[in-house]
Amino acid sequence: MVDAKKHFLSYYLKLAEYSFYIFLFGTLSFGRTFSTFYIDTPFFSLFVTEIFLAFNMPLLFYKRKSLSGLPRLFLTAVLSFFVFGLIYLTVALSENSVFALRDAVIFV
Protein backbone atom coordinates (compact mmCIF):
# COMPACT_ATOMS: atom_id res chain seq x y z
CA MET A 1 0.00 0.00 0.00
CA VAL A 2 2.82 2.41 0.86
CA ASP A 3 4.55 1.61 -2.43
CA ALA A 4 1.38 2.45 -4.39
CA LYS A 5 1.07 5.74 -2.50
CA LYS A 6 4.67 6.70 -3.32
CA HIS A 7 4.16 5.73 -6.96
CA PHE A 8 0.98 7.84 -7.19
CA LEU A 9 2.67 10.77 -5.44
CA SER A 10 5.68 10.70 -7.76
CA TYR A 11 3.38 10.52 -10.80
CA TYR A 12 1.28 13.41 -9.47
CA LEU A 13 4.34 15.56 -8.76
CA LYS A 14 5.67 14.96 -12.27
CA LEU A 15 2.28 15.76 -13.81
CA ALA A 16 1.98 18.93 -11.69
CA GLU A 17 5.45 20.04 -12.80
CA TYR A 18 4.59 19.57 -16.47
CA SER A 19 1.25 21.34 -16.04
CA PHE A 20 3.10 24.25 -14.43
CA TYR A 21 5.43 24.50 -17.43
CA ILE A 22 2.46 24.45 -19.81
CA PHE A 23 0.66 27.10 -17.76
CA LEU A 24 3.80 29.24 -17.59
CA PHE A 25 4.40 28.88 -21.33
CA GLY A 26 0.80 29.86 -22.10
CA THR A 27 0.87 32.84 -19.77
CA LEU A 28 4.21 34.13 -21.02
CA SER A 29 3.32 33.54 -24.68
CA PHE A 30 -0.24 34.83 -24.74
CA GLY A 31 -0.36 37.02 -21.63
CA ARG A 32 -3.67 37.78 -20.05
CA THR A 33 -5.52 36.34 -23.03
CA PHE A 34 -4.46 32.86 -21.96
CA SER A 35 -6.28 33.38 -18.66
CA THR A 36 -9.56 34.07 -20.44
CA PHE A 37 -9.74 30.59 -21.99
CA TYR A 38 -12.50 28.70 -20.26
CA ILE A 39 -14.63 25.59 -20.31
CA ASP A 40 -18.32 26.39 -20.33
CA THR A 41 -20.11 24.11 -17.87
CA PRO A 42 -23.89 24.11 -17.31
CA PHE A 43 -23.52 26.03 -14.04
CA PHE A 44 -20.52 28.35 -14.52
CA SER A 45 -17.47 29.05 -16.64
CA LEU A 46 -14.26 27.35 -15.52
CA PHE A 47 -11.14 29.33 -16.47
CA VAL A 48 -7.70 27.85 -17.19
CA THR A 49 -6.16 29.51 -14.14
CA GLU A 50 -8.81 28.04 -11.83
CA ILE A 51 -8.24 24.58 -13.27
CA PHE A 52 -4.49 24.93 -12.79
CA LEU A 53 -4.84 26.12 -9.20
CA ALA A 54 -7.33 23.41 -8.27
CA PHE A 55 -5.02 20.77 -9.73
CA ASN A 56 -1.98 22.06 -7.86
CA MET A 57 -3.62 22.98 -4.54
CA PRO A 58 -2.80 19.60 -2.92
CA LEU A 59 0.89 20.38 -3.42
CA LEU A 60 0.55 23.40 -1.15
CA PHE A 61 -0.79 21.26 1.68
CA TYR A 62 1.73 18.49 1.05
CA LYS A 63 4.71 20.87 1.14
CA ARG A 64 3.40 23.22 3.86
CA LYS A 65 6.31 22.56 6.22
CA SER A 66 8.85 23.66 3.63
CA LEU A 67 7.10 27.06 3.31
CA SER A 68 8.45 28.11 6.70
CA GLY A 69 12.00 27.78 5.34
CA LEU A 70 11.50 30.57 2.82
CA PRO A 71 13.18 33.94 3.46
CA ARG A 72 11.17 36.45 5.51
CA LEU A 73 11.41 39.11 2.80
CA PHE A 74 9.83 36.76 0.27
CA LEU A 75 7.05 35.76 2.67
CA THR A 76 6.35 39.44 3.41
CA ALA A 77 6.10 40.24 -0.30
CA VAL A 78 3.83 37.27 -0.95
CA LEU A 79 1.60 38.16 1.99
CA SER A 80 1.25 41.78 0.87
CA PHE A 81 0.53 40.65 -2.70
CA PHE A 82 -2.12 38.28 -1.35
CA VAL A 83 -3.75 41.06 0.70
CA PHE A 84 -3.88 43.39 -2.33
CA GLY A 85 -5.42 40.59 -4.37
CA LEU A 86 -7.99 39.95 -1.67
CA ILE A 87 -8.92 43.64 -1.64
CA TYR A 88 -9.23 43.56 -5.44
CA LEU A 89 -11.46 40.48 -5.23
CA THR A 90 -13.69 42.14 -2.63
CA VAL A 91 -14.10 45.31 -4.69
CA ALA A 92 -14.70 43.37 -7.92
CA LEU A 93 -17.33 41.14 -6.32
CA SER A 94 -19.11 44.14 -4.80
CA GLU A 95 -19.34 45.65 -8.30
CA ASN A 96 -20.67 42.34 -9.77
CA SER A 97 -17.71 41.99 -12.12
CA VAL A 98 -18.09 38.95 -14.38
CA PHE A 99 -14.36 38.23 -14.37
CA ALA A 100 -13.77 38.95 -10.67
CA LEU A 101 -12.85 35.40 -9.74
CA ARG A 102 -10.71 34.90 -12.85
CA ASP A 103 -8.75 38.07 -12.14
CA ALA A 104 -8.39 37.25 -8.46
CA VAL A 105 -7.17 33.76 -9.24
CA ILE A 106 -4.12 35.24 -10.97
CA PHE A 107 -2.83 36.73 -7.72
CA VAL A 108 -3.20 33.38 -5.95
N, C-alpha and C positions, 0 to 999 in steps of 0.2 A: 504494500500500500504506500509506503514512504517513497519507494522508487518511482511509482506512478505519479506521485505528487511532485517530485523533483523533475521528472520528465515533462509534465504539464507546465510547471513553472518556467523551466528553461525555454520551452516552445513559446510560451506567452511573452516572456521577456524579449525573445528574438523578434516575434511578430510586432510587439509594441515599438521596438527600436526601428524596424522597417517602416511602420506606419508613421512614426515621427519624421523620418527622412522624407517620406512622400508628402506629408503635411507641410514640412519646412520648404520643400521644393516648390510645392504649389503656391504657398504664401509668398515666397521670394520671387517666383516667376510671374505670378498674376496679381499680386498685391491683395488689396481688399476685395477685389472681384472674386477671388477664390473662396472667400468666406461667405459669399452670397449664394453659392451652390447649395441646393437643398433637395431633400426627398419629400415629396408631398404625401403625407399620410392622411387618412380620413379625418383625424382630429386636429392635427397641427403640422406645421412645416418643421422638418428636422434638418438643421444646417450642418455643414461639414465640420465646423469647429465644435459643435455640440457632440457630434458622433465621436470625434477624436478624443475629446475630454472624457466622455463617458467610458470609452474603451481603455483609456490610460489612468483613470481614477484609482483603480485598485493598486497601481504601482505606488501612488502617494502613501497609501496606508501600509503597504508592505515595507517601504523604505523610510518610514516616519522617524526611526531612531537616527538615521544618518543625516536628517535635516538639522539636527542640533549641532552637528559638526561644521556647518557652514559659517563663514565669517560674519561677524555682527553687522558690518557695513552692508553686506549683501542682504541680510535678513531685514534690516531697517528699510532699505530701498524697496524690497519686495512687499513689505508690509504697507508702506506708504502708497505704493502703486495699487495694491489691493484696496486700500481705503478710498482712493480716488475713483477707482472702478466701481466700487460699491455706491459711492455718491452719484456717479453717472447713471448707474442702473436705477437707483431710486428716483432720480429726476426724470429719466426716460419713461419709466413705468407710470409715473404720475401724469405724464403728458400723453399716455396711451400710444407710445411709439411702437410701430409694428416690428421694427428691428431692434428693440431694446435688449432682448435676451441675446440676440446674435452679437450685438456690439459689446455687450458686457462679458460675453464668453471669451472674447479676445484678450481681455485683461487677465482672466484666470489662467 
